Amino acid sequence: MNNTKLNLKDIQDRIKKACLASGRSVSEVKLLLATKTIAADKIIDALSEGKNLVGENKVQELKAKYQYLSDKNIEFHFIGHLQTNKIKDVLKFADCIESVDRIELVEKLHERLKLENRKLNIFLQVNTSYEESKFGIDPQNAIDFAKEVSKYDTLNVKGLMTIGLFSAGKEKVRKCFKLLKDIQNQIQNLNLQNFDLQELSMGMSNDFETAIEEGATIVRVGSAIFGDRIYPDSYYWNEKK
């Protein structure tokens, strides 16, 4: 068994332990393979272990890998900051966009989807860490933003996404995840049209167990499965520099 498969087994075991410790069923938590900078052959190794949820941060990278992965049973999520001029391209590959964070993007997605006569699953990204280096809706504006998004019937809002604090104490990171769960509860109580807010995408290689404890239904794990990248996660997610 190669390193990717060994690491994947370890992550699956850790997810199970975190679920048991939290009194949750393992079936409630999905593992998303965060494959930014990862070659297609390594991704295929992980897919052979029964995982089919893949997340990419860059449209060009998703486009390049798709030719090698298109015959696999993959659900592709786009999890990076999406520029409006890349919408046409990302819609060719993505089954879900987890990083919807501004009304301009909502409007442009809606226009393109209307042209293609289709709908799309999306998550709303919330900046629960309040870090300037990260994209996402300000938590104080999340409810109003959700109300606006509900007006666009091409968009099926399935969940919320956040990125926890980098290099912070466990309890500081926990606050980020608790806040997202609280926002989910508030939005669910509104019974908005086009909303079925069942998913919370939160937690990465260094903090996914804490995220599971606070209600994550999708954890995005990359380096802990595929090996350390050249730079730490904070480099790849610091998208405003």
BATOR-789471 format. One record per residue: residue in one letter; x, y, z of N, C-alpha, C in turn. Coordinates in steps of 0.001 Angstrom, whole numbers, plus 500000, padded with zeros to 6 digits. Example, Ala and Ser with C-alpha at 12.3 -4.5 7.8 and 13.67 -1.06 7.14 Angstrom:
BEGIN
A513190494310507800512300495500507800513200496700507800 S512850497750507080513670498940507140512900500030507870 
This chain:
BEGIN
M500853498806500000500000500000500000500891501248500000 N500633502178499072501489503359498992501119504390500063 N501917505467500129501729506464501181500357507123501127 T499891507422499923498584508062499796497496507194500406 K497524505914500099496490505014500618496623504816502125 L497859504750502609498076504621504060497577505866504789 N497918507013504248497479508270504860495963508392504841 L495356507987503733493906508052503617493242507163504668 K493788505978504865493245505079505887493341505722507271 D494472506368507535494660507037508829493631508151509024 I493395508938507984492411510028508077491011509467508302 Q490681508395507603489365507783507789489190507272509217 D490257506703509767490204506244511162490018507417512118 R490697508507511856490572509688512710489180510303512617 I488597510283511425487232510785511265486265509934512086 K486443508619512016485577507716512791485691507984514283 K486920508157514768487138508409516192486509509736516608 A486648510751515769486077512061516087484551511997516117 C483976511232515207482513511074515185482038510350516445 L482726509270516789482347508506517986482455509362519239 A483536510149519334483743511008520500482686512098520595 S482099512458519444481097513524519404479673512987519442 G479540511656519505478204511068519490477519511180518150 R478314511232517081477757511355515732477996510072514953 S477146509842513952477337508705513061478406509050512031 V479254508084511715480286508295510701479662508662509358 S478466508191509108477788508472507834477430509944507679 E477506510710508759477157512134508699478283512995508140 V479495512439508052480659513243507668481294512690506398 K481410513551505389482040513168504125483456513746504058 L484347512978503461485720513428503258485872513971501848 L486256515235501753486556515850500464488068515859500281 L488538515305499183489966515293498861490344516654498300 A491092517435499074491525518755498626492796518576497793 T492670518735496486493714518269495575494488519397494893 K494494520583495482495277521667494910496749521269494856 T497358521416493690498766521090493380499044519589493314 I498028518741493491498238517289493507498044516713492100 A498982515878491664498921515280490330497778514280490223 A497299514097489002496136513238488760496364511796489220 D497598511286489081497829509882489456497665509671490961 K498059510652491751497866510548493193496383510612493554 I495662511442492836494220511538493079493550510210492762 I493959509588491674493398508300491277493683507234492335 D494859507294492957495173506363494055494147506494495173 A493811507727495526492843507964496596491442507542496173 L491124507765494918489800507381494413489607505876494457 S490709505134494300490607503671494306490203503145495673 E490288503995496705489879503598498052488416503939498323 G487695504292497285486261504499497431485832505928497672 K486751506873497608486406508275497808486133508922496456 N485075509748496387484766510352495085484460511842495166 L484694512465496329484440513889496488485772514625496415 V485928515450495381487198516114495103486993517616495058 G487887518360495692487793519814495693489032520458495105 E488825521399494195489930522146493583489770523639493850 N490918524332493950490933525763494234491060526643493005 K491663526120491951491936526927490767491246526338489545 V490598527200488761489854526741487587490791526083486580 Q491951526689486326492868526137485330493378524764485740 E493589524579487032494073523285487513492986522227487393 L491765522603487725490636521681487578490476521289486111 K490581522267485249490447522031483803491519521068483296 A492757521245483757493867520403483299493732518966483782 K493260518783485009493151517430485571491914516687485088 Y490915517438484676489628516821484346489763515773483250 Q490657515997482307490810515043481198491268513668481685 Y491980513642482819492452512373483373491458511750484344 L490519512546484801489610512092485854488155512024485412 S487876512439484186486486512560483735485752511229483667 D486494510132483554485839508825483472485652508194484847 K486053508902485888485878508413487252484551508934487805 N484058508243488790482798508657489421483093509726490471 I483343510949490002483782512021490885482725513113490986 E482538513610492202481752514820492425482758515942492672 F482850516874491729483823517961491825483225519170492532 H483894519631493580483521520878494240484610521912493969 F484198523114493639485162524199493511485204524910494848 I486405524989495463486503525480496834487382526723496963 G487859527260495837488694528461495876487921529707495507 H488589530841495586487953532104495210487675532090493707 L486442532367493335486042532293491931485892533688491340 Q486713533962490336486590535216489595485443535093488608 T484713536177488401483527536112487545483877535767486094 N485092536119485660485464535805484270485804534333484065 K485781533553485156486051532113485051484774531277485213 I483636531938485322482380531213485567482067530217484459 K482174530650483212481849529771482081482691528502482132 D483969528643482441484863527487482494484540526570483667 V484351527142484857484138526297486031482834525511485929 L481847526070485253480569525378485128480657524142484224 K481730524025483474481918522838482639482314521620483479 F482843521877484666483415520793485458482813520636486851 A482450521723487481482070521677488898480618521256489100 D480427520357490053479075519965490460478544520882491553 C479469521557492232479093522443493333480184523494493488 I479784524718493805480731525778494130480550526129495603 E481594525902496396481490526105497843481846527524498270 S482311528330497352482931529605497729482164530824497225 V480854530782497257480045531926496826480028532951497956 D480559534139497674480810535085498758480439536540498454 R479792536799497319479442538181496992478322538181495979 I477538539258495993476343539309495159476690539400493680 E477818540031493333478228540090491928478412538680491369 L479028537807492140479227536424491701477887535707491571 V476998535940492510475652535336492464474940535744491175 E474981537017490864474286537520489675474868536934488393 K476192536876488310476836536352487108476595534849486955 L476633534121488064476313532700488004474887532494487516 H473976533262488068472566533148487696472365533418486204 E473013534449485701472885534786484271473375533645483392 R474524533085483745475089532003482934474240530741483024 L473771530436484204472947529240484396471617529357483660 K471063530545483611469832530751482845470075530493481365 L471209530950480857471552530706479459471672529214479170 E472211528476480140472417527035479967471204526223480420 N470177526915480898468924526263481329469198525160482356 R469930525531483404470282524553484424470360525215485800 K470486524377486815470669524860488178471993524332488718 L472425524916489829473711524535490395473631524538491917 N474263523535492519474389523516493977475532524427494401 I475288525221495429476324526116495938476329526103497465 F477461526541498036477573526848499456477904528335499560 L477546528943500644477942530320500917479182530292501807 Q480221531012501401481452531050502191481392532210503180 V481627531897504452481581532901505513482958533004506159 N483441534206506341484761534430506925484651534484508446 T484501533324509063484280533269510509485539533527511317 S486696533576510664487933533880511374488236535375511374 Y487489536126510573487662537580510450489070537954509988 E489726537085509246491067537385508754490988538067507388 E491729539152507242491692539914505992492249539126504819 S493083538134505099493687537343504025492693536390503370 K491533536223503967490562535250503466489338535934502873 F488796535291501857487533535729501296486388535170502142 G485196535626501868484026535139502591483175536296503087 I481915536014503279480979537008503786481315537308505238 D481204538559505630481318538911507043480165538238507793 P480439537567508896479369536860509621478165537739509950 Q478405539026510220477295539931510539476377540173509338 N476918539917508140476133540150506921475578538861506319 A475853537737506943475514536442506347474004536252506184 I473219536678507148471767536484507076471183537305505933 D471561538570505842471058539426504759471513538906503404 F472752538419503341473261537869502083472447536651501667 A472148535791502616471341534597502323469971534992501772 K469367536008502344468059536470501871468135536933500419 E469229537619500080469402538075498704469582536895497753 V470412535939498151470698534781497294469441533959497039 S468534533930497989467317533117497853466437533578496695 K466684534772496183465880535307495066466283534700493722 Y467419534002493688467953533493492418467667531999492310 D466682531660491480466168530282491475467042529288490721 T468142529741490129469073528797489493470074528230490497 L470086528794491701471076528421492698470427527670493858 N470827526432494035470350525625495157471390525707496274 V471049526386497352472016526592498431471954525394499378 K473018524608499348473050523344500093473831523424501399 G474621524486501569475422524527502784476191525819502949 L477019525826503991477917526934504294479342526390504364 M480302527252504063481711526859504100482518527921504844 T483519527479505578484453528411506200485826527776506315 I486826528632506566488200528207506812488560528691508209 G488990527786509073489327528156510446490600528982510524 L490844529565511684492079530306511915493294529416511662 F494329529980511077495577529254510887496478529442512109 S497186528377512468498184528429513539497621529035514814 A496438528641515176495805529172516384495540528040517360 G495298528389518597494941527389519585493629526724519222 K493479525500519672492308524689519321491003525394519643 E490912526043520785489655526674521180489362527919520358 K490401528601519880490183529750518990489635529268517646 V490172528161517160489662527582515908488223527114516098 R487960526517517251486618526017517543485564527131517416 K485921528338517840484979529458517770484540529725516334 C485462529551515386485130529745513963484054528755513521 F484185527512513958483253526470513555481912526601514284 K481975526981515542480735527213516298479919528331515658 L480613529373515224479930530512514604479234530094513319 L479889529267512509479256528823511262478012527996511557 K478090527134512557476930526330512947475793527223513412 D476113528258514151475087529188514629474421529912513459 I475224530327512481474669530996511300473772530041510517 Q474199528775510401473368527768509736472001527672510408 N471996527606511732470729527498512464469838528714512217 Q470424529896512213469658531115511995469024531134510596 I469812530736509600469293530742508223468218529671508046 Q468434528503508634467429527440508524466080527885509076 N466104528675510139464858529148510747464080530113509870 L464748530648508838464083531600507941463260530902506859 N463508529624506628462797528854505585462843529564504230 L464049529928503811464211530656502562464004529747501348 Q463508530343500254463360529598499008464733529231498460 N464807528063497845466030527551497211467129527213498219 F466774527129499497467734526761500532467371525406501130 D468369524519501180468247523249501893469578523051502606 L469759523800503675471065524027504272471492522866505172 Q471831521734504544472187520535505302473688520376505510 E474499521078504726475940520837504750476712521958505437 L477726521563506196478708522495506751480085522001506330 S480716522719505416482045522362504932483067523148505741 M483710522482506685484683523159507548485626522131508140 G486860522577508330487889521674508841488803521198507725 M490126521335507966491132520862507018492111519951507749 S493270519719507180494196518717507718494511518917509200 N494668520158509615495115520425510977493990520584512004 D492752520670511551491680520989512509490359520267512240 F490373519238511384489096518640510989488389517924512136 E489149517420513102488498516747514237487690517730515073 T488239518916515270487505519966515988486264520364515205 A486397520448513890485255520799513039484146519753513149 I484529518482513176483537517408513322482811517544514654 E483546517872515698482926518054517008481879519168516990 E482060520136516095481145521275516032480123521178514897 G480043520020514247478960519807513294479309519739511833 A480585519684511493480973519582510081480345518355509432 T479872518513508202479399517376507413480346517066506259 I481228518022505936482283517825504934483575518366505517 V484624517548505513485951518026505905486850517962504688 R487638519016504481488467519152503293489921518847503663 V490409517693503269491736517252503702492630517031502476 G493791517683502500494722517541501394496083517036501827 S496867517888502485498257517543502808498379516326503725 A497425516106504600497490514946505496497297513631504750 I496781513711503540496610512514502699497711512416501652 F497947513535500965498847513504499813500288513889500157 G500526514313501379501855514764501777501939516271501784 D502910516784502523503060518233502648503341518869501294 R502682520001501072502981520789499884504248521606500153 I504704522324499141505918523137499281505725524174500383 Y504509524726500440504196525724501448503049525213502325 P502880525763503532501779525336504400500428525773503863 D499362525199504424498001525534503989497747527033503997 S498305527737504986498051529175505100498501529928503857 Y499543529414503176500019530051501949498988529898500830 Y498464528693500673497562528416499557496184529041499755 W495808529268501023494491529858501277494559531353501509 N495776531921501537495907533360501672495761533971500281 E494515534117499854494239534423498453494213535904498137 K494406536743499140494348538184498899495727538817498799 K496776537992498969498112538603498946498581538866497527 
